[in-house]
């Protein structure tokens, strides 16, 4: 039976020893050379190849010169080490932003609501505007089927296609000119100036989205993925995954910026963090519950908070 432990006689303590403790710890744990080690603290950096180990206490009196030769004072770190993203000196991963379009960058949500409402009314299927708003952001086909459930009767494939086409016509009539939401143009301009990759992924189709892209000053150099480019739209992840692939950034390094719960659900399915904006009419609690990492008022507030996302170089 072990007696009471003496004060200061802690496991792993090297007080009073004359040899460097790291050899004993490595042998005990069988840690291969070069692996990240966690051992007693010393006032130096133990360097093994490209690895560095920070320590707090100095080596014991009489420590071997081998230990001293492998140590670098804390203040002697190189500038390359200070600017690297991790202890191994690997370069920092490139982050990217993927934006929804309607309600996120352009003020078009309620024009979509009115267009859908009139398209349904023209085929004797009246539906309340607030019910339509809750579905904006889904693909047109899914939207029509969801609205049919609200109405209380199913729609045939021909009816769904006809309502979708009529919605597009009415939308272009109601809103021939598009207005960017506050800060949207400036946000995209700053991302270009900072060389931060970004793209746009929308459930809308061409030619409906062309006027919105023009209002934002989006040129051919910007990756734009629309409904016709994928088999499945939101809340499936295809739009965002395709956009990330075309940008050339891993999905885990992408943030999705959207105004609807369908954007955030699709982001989660794509394995991406998401940012919610209130500019599309959803509440902060709804966006947070749907998985938003951060929620901002609009693109202007997001622009002033880019440092919170870690995307600024």
Wavefront OBJ file of the C-alpha trace (Angstrom):
o trace
v 0.000 0.000 0.000
v 1.409 3.345 -0.982
v 2.016 5.940 1.707
v 0.793 9.512 1.474
v 2.292 11.438 -1.387
v 4.788 14.017 -0.244
v 4.171 17.641 -0.995
v 5.650 18.473 -4.393
v 6.284 14.822 -5.299
v 3.834 14.818 -8.190
v 3.789 12.222 -10.915
v 6.036 13.326 -13.724
v 7.740 15.966 -11.599
v 11.359 16.455 -12.535
v 12.316 18.660 -9.645
v 15.674 17.584 -8.327
v 16.551 15.557 -11.421
v 19.628 16.432 -13.369
v 18.726 14.820 -16.681
v 16.256 16.118 -19.285
v 12.871 14.474 -18.589
v 11.727 14.280 -22.195
v 13.742 11.160 -22.996
v 12.079 9.303 -20.129
v 8.596 10.520 -21.106
v 9.079 9.576 -24.742
v 10.262 6.110 -23.763
v 7.354 5.686 -21.366
v 4.722 6.696 -23.900
v 6.626 5.295 -26.888
v 6.045 8.478 -28.799
v 7.776 8.415 -32.202
v 10.201 11.247 -32.949
v 8.487 14.223 -34.581
v 5.087 13.566 -32.998
v 3.395 16.295 -30.978
v 4.391 15.807 -27.358
v 2.920 17.098 -24.135
v 5.299 16.892 -21.253
v 6.687 18.895 -18.322
v 6.855 22.583 -18.993
v 10.201 24.290 -19.538
v 11.158 27.795 -20.508
v 12.087 26.814 -24.019
v 10.843 25.342 -27.220
v 11.912 21.740 -27.744
v 12.568 21.424 -31.459
v 12.314 18.024 -33.121
v 12.493 18.443 -36.868
v 9.770 20.942 -37.792
v 7.907 20.496 -34.494
v 8.193 22.922 -31.607
v 7.093 22.435 -28.060
v 6.416 25.349 -25.797
v 7.381 25.071 -22.170
v 7.184 27.173 -19.068
v 9.940 26.193 -16.698
v 13.635 26.228 -17.359
v 15.694 23.046 -17.490
v 16.936 21.803 -14.120
v 20.325 22.878 -12.968
v 22.951 20.720 -14.578
v 20.813 19.666 -17.526
v 22.677 18.135 -20.450
v 23.943 20.295 -23.302
v 21.877 18.175 -25.695
v 18.725 19.554 -24.119
v 20.017 23.107 -24.330
v 21.014 22.748 -27.955
v 17.503 21.589 -28.843
v 15.857 24.563 -27.164
v 14.866 27.886 -28.674
v 13.835 30.804 -26.426
v 10.182 31.765 -26.664
v 11.095 35.181 -28.075
v 13.144 33.587 -30.872
v 10.240 32.254 -32.925
v 10.574 32.954 -36.621
v 8.162 35.248 -38.391
v 7.042 32.359 -40.577
v 6.034 30.407 -37.473
v 4.152 33.375 -36.073
v 2.073 33.772 -39.214
v 1.367 30.094 -39.849
v -2.042 28.654 -39.058
v -0.778 25.807 -36.888
v 2.304 24.523 -35.101
v 3.492 22.478 -38.078
v 3.787 25.574 -40.283
v 1.135 24.513 -42.796
v -0.437 27.361 -44.788
v -3.788 28.719 -43.663
v -6.782 27.146 -45.408
v -8.556 29.373 -47.933
v -12.108 30.247 -46.865
v -14.924 31.031 -49.299
v -18.428 32.489 -49.144
v -21.404 31.086 -51.075
v -24.380 33.429 -51.294
v -28.038 32.836 -51.884
v -29.493 35.482 -54.195
v -33.138 36.430 -53.492
v -33.535 38.058 -50.083
v -29.821 37.783 -49.384
v -28.262 40.074 -51.993
v -31.309 41.506 -53.812
v -34.672 42.730 -52.506
v -36.901 40.315 -54.410
v -38.554 38.028 -51.849
v -41.924 39.743 -51.752
v -42.095 40.076 -55.529
v -41.760 36.284 -55.622
v -44.559 35.985 -53.067
v -46.930 38.132 -55.164
v -45.983 36.323 -58.387
v -46.640 32.898 -56.889
v -49.895 34.087 -55.341
v -51.196 35.394 -58.679
v -50.034 32.296 -60.553
v -52.035 30.071 -58.196
v -55.026 32.418 -58.227
v -55.186 32.270 -62.028
v -55.838 28.519 -61.871
v -58.452 28.931 -59.113
v -56.087 27.922 -56.305
v -56.062 30.830 -53.858
v -53.379 30.717 -51.188
v -52.439 33.152 -48.435
v -49.326 35.223 -48.986
v -47.754 34.346 -45.634
v -47.915 30.645 -46.497
v -46.069 31.343 -49.730
v -43.414 33.387 -47.938
v -42.576 30.430 -45.699
v -41.676 28.406 -48.801
v -39.681 30.964 -50.778
v -36.156 29.677 -51.297
v -37.140 26.127 -52.204
v -36.929 24.893 -55.755
v -39.953 25.775 -57.883
v -41.158 22.179 -58.161
v -40.900 21.532 -54.439
v -42.531 24.871 -53.772
v -45.520 24.055 -55.993
v -46.015 20.681 -54.313
v -45.697 22.201 -50.824
v -48.191 24.916 -51.749
v -50.550 22.242 -53.055
v -50.539 20.630 -49.629
v -51.468 23.992 -48.143
v -54.339 24.262 -50.639
v -55.528 20.759 -49.922
v -55.272 19.010 -53.280
v -52.375 17.546 -55.273
v -51.135 19.051 -58.539
v -50.351 17.095 -61.666
v -46.985 17.424 -63.358
v -48.518 19.552 -66.101
v -50.157 21.875 -63.583
v -46.907 22.254 -61.623
v -44.934 23.129 -64.765
v -47.584 25.607 -65.919
v -47.693 27.383 -62.536
v -43.888 27.571 -62.428
v -43.716 29.117 -65.893
v -46.475 31.582 -65.092
v -44.703 32.586 -61.874
v -41.568 33.436 -63.872
v -43.531 35.612 -66.282
v -45.369 37.460 -63.514
v -42.170 37.951 -61.515
v -40.425 39.671 -64.425
v -43.496 41.865 -64.974
v -43.785 42.858 -61.314
v -40.106 43.598 -60.833
v -38.396 44.505 -64.103
v -35.661 46.334 -62.190
v -33.906 44.791 -59.198
v -32.643 46.625 -56.156
v -29.596 45.303 -54.274
v -30.074 45.010 -50.541
v -28.058 47.404 -48.316
v -24.356 46.675 -48.444
v -24.584 43.864 -51.002
v -22.681 45.572 -53.820
v -20.023 46.856 -51.425
v -19.643 43.437 -49.804
v -18.993 41.687 -53.103
v -16.586 44.443 -54.136
v -14.613 44.043 -50.913
v -14.397 40.287 -51.368
v -12.980 40.818 -54.855
v -10.503 43.405 -53.580
v -9.356 41.073 -50.787
v -9.217 38.140 -53.224
v -11.584 36.117 -51.079
v -13.301 33.506 -53.268
v -17.076 33.607 -53.407
v -19.940 32.380 -55.534
v -23.709 32.582 -55.851
v -26.004 29.549 -55.639
v -29.698 30.158 -56.250
v -32.865 28.156 -56.769
v -33.825 30.707 -59.420
v -33.333 30.187 -63.120
v -32.188 32.235 -66.043
v -33.491 34.554 -67.429
v -35.251 35.425 -64.139
v -31.987 36.019 -62.268
v -30.150 37.964 -64.994
v -31.437 41.391 -63.914
v -30.492 40.657 -60.280
v -26.945 39.697 -61.230
v -26.634 42.828 -63.364
v -27.822 45.028 -60.492
v -25.128 43.525 -58.263
v -22.395 44.076 -60.828
v -21.709 40.346 -61.059
v -19.659 39.531 -64.128
v -18.653 36.396 -65.965
v -15.713 35.894 -63.613
v -18.079 35.107 -60.703
v -19.236 31.527 -60.202
v -23.038 31.424 -60.417
v -24.880 28.130 -59.982
v -28.601 28.215 -60.782
v -31.417 25.685 -60.725
v -30.739 24.446 -64.242
v -27.199 23.353 -63.315
v -28.187 20.688 -60.771
v -30.637 17.827 -60.442
v -31.971 18.892 -57.056
v -32.333 22.355 -55.528
v -32.718 23.509 -51.934
v -33.152 22.088 -49.383
v -30.891 19.514 -51.047
v -27.179 20.436 -50.956
v -26.462 20.130 -54.699
v -26.370 23.877 -55.434
v -23.846 24.613 -52.702
v -21.668 21.568 -53.371
v -21.503 22.399 -57.082
v -20.646 26.027 -56.300
v -17.833 24.997 -53.925
v -16.439 22.640 -56.551
v -16.417 25.355 -59.211
v -14.814 27.860 -56.842
v -12.149 25.291 -56.012
v -12.573 25.317 -52.216
v -13.389 22.361 -49.984
v -16.964 22.376 -48.588
v -15.633 22.394 -45.015
v -13.955 25.742 -45.764
v -17.119 27.382 -47.153
v -19.682 29.570 -45.433
v -23.192 29.668 -46.866
v -24.919 33.048 -46.523
v -28.701 32.911 -46.821
v -31.947 34.437 -45.610
v -34.202 31.363 -45.427
v -34.256 28.173 -43.375
v -34.003 26.221 -46.662
v -30.564 27.770 -47.294
v -29.365 26.749 -43.848
v -30.751 23.231 -44.116
v -29.037 22.741 -47.467
v -25.795 24.086 -45.961
v -25.940 21.546 -43.139
v -26.480 18.744 -45.615
v -23.467 20.005 -47.577
v -21.275 20.020 -44.456
v -20.855 23.814 -44.503
v -21.272 26.419 -41.792
v -24.029 28.915 -42.492
v -24.698 32.591 -41.818
v -28.242 33.910 -41.651
v -29.437 37.342 -42.780
v -32.682 38.913 -41.593
v -33.225 40.713 -44.917
v -35.491 37.980 -46.288
v -38.130 38.131 -43.558
v -37.209 35.201 -41.322
v -36.593 35.893 -37.633
v -33.304 35.484 -35.800
v -34.621 32.617 -33.665
v -35.776 30.731 -36.745
v -32.433 31.108 -38.496
v -30.492 30.135 -35.390
v -32.670 27.073 -34.835
v -32.077 26.074 -38.449
v -28.326 26.016 -37.806
v -26.999 29.517 -38.500
v -23.505 30.025 -37.082
v -24.070 33.795 -36.995
v -27.088 35.986 -37.804
v -26.740 39.527 -39.164
v -29.265 42.177 -40.151
v -28.187 42.384 -43.794
v -25.194 42.270 -46.117
v -23.955 45.622 -44.782
v -23.656 44.271 -41.251
v -22.063 41.090 -42.540
v -19.457 43.148 -44.376
v -18.469 44.916 -41.162
v -18.191 41.552 -39.379
v -16.117 39.508 -41.834
v -13.377 39.187 -39.231
v -15.757 37.107 -37.094
v -15.854 34.501 -39.843
v -12.085 34.326 -40.254
v -12.175 35.003 -43.992
v -10.057 38.167 -44.089
v -6.441 37.558 -45.096
l 1 2 3 4 5 6 7 8 9 10 11 12 13 14 15 16 17 18 19 20 21 22 23 24 25 26 27 28 29 30 31 32 33 34 35 36 37 38 39 40 41 42 43 44 45 46 47 48 49 50 51 52 53 54 55 56 57 58 59 60 61 62 63 64 65 66 67 68 69 70 71 72 73 74 75 76 77 78 79 80 81 82 83 84 85 86 87 88 89 90 91 92 93 94 95 96 97 98 99 100 101 102 103 104 105 106 107 108 109 110 111 112 113 114 115 116 117 118 119 120 121 122 123 124 125 126 127 128 129 130 131 132 133 134 135 136 137 138 139 140 141 142 143 144 145 146 147 148 149 150 151 152 153 154 155 156 157 158 159 160 161 162 163 164 165 166 167 168 169 170 171 172 173 174 175 176 177 178 179 180 181 182 183 184 185 186 187 188 189 190 191 192 193 194 195 196 197 198 199 200 201 202 203 204 205 206 207 208 209 210 211 212 213 214 215 216 217 218 219 220 221 222 223 224 225 226 227 228 229 230 231 232 233 234 235 236 237 238 239 240 241 242 243 244 245 246 247 248 249 250 251 252 253 254 255 256 257 258 259 260 261 262 263 264 265 266 267 268 269 270 271 272 273 274 275 276 277 278 279 280 281 282 283 284 285 286 287 288 289 290 291 292 293 294 295 296 297 298 299 300 301 302 303 304 305 306 307 308 309 310 311 312 313
